[in-house]
């Protein structure tokens, strides 16, 4: 039983000793890859805070041990956005470690990526002093990656003796995070005019798409209305011409009927006068013989004949005067029908 317990203890010791050796793959006395990453990122973040005029943020960086996630969590909430603009694009989203077989090669790749990102700041490229401090950071990171030289507070050692007059109320010249943010803002500003320029084109294309058929429909309706108006005006003009001709023919027929009536009245009056003249002439012509013939009229009879003839003539004249309006209307109607039948269609 004692031998079994002793064998189990030996196996447990062997497993405990072999486990870290196989996972870390780090020689004795040298830091692991995670510890080296923490040291490099701590020095970089502190450099950025000093370069941006925010040294008060350095105390919030977690640089102990090999806990890279704690370091990322400590720089995530800062206002310079070092995590989102510098740390995450290099450490979490890039493939800089791909193909690197040993830790020095990986650390050199990380150092080169950090320096390249910091050098991309336009504000830093225009400032020789800031470029000089960046060159010092690059040398310190490279020495640490190659030979393991301790970094310490690289940013504090590179702080110039004279105060930075470009700093405002707690802010210095734009650091890498601010420069990256300015570049992103410039890119958004450049994209917005393009979007604004595209919107009018889209609106114009929509207007053209709907306005062209609408204009065509309105044009066709206007043409139809114009044709209908012309046809209606033509019909109205023909109707007015027909009514004018009808009224002219009716007036002419009425005038003709009136003339005919006047002529008939004049003729009747002339006949009456001739009859009266004949009666008077007959009454004045008496026979030469002294003895009247039996067939001759007496004066009383002659007067009676004259009275009857005069009465008859008066009746004829009254009848003609009574029938004159009807005769005129009949003549006008007959002339109007003849005129309307002769009108052009």
CORUR-V982452 format. One record per run of one state. SS is the DSSP state (H for helix, E for strand, L for the rest). FROM is the first residue (numbers start at 1). TO is the last residue. Records with the same first field share a line. If there is no record, write none. Layout:
# CORUR-V982452
SS: FROM-TO  FROM-TO
This chain:
# CORUR-V982452
L: 1-1  25-32  52-54  61-67  77-81  93-102  120-121  126-127  148-153  158-175  285-298  342-345
H: 2-24  33-51  55-60  68-76  82-92  103-119  122-125  128-147  154-157  176-284  299-341
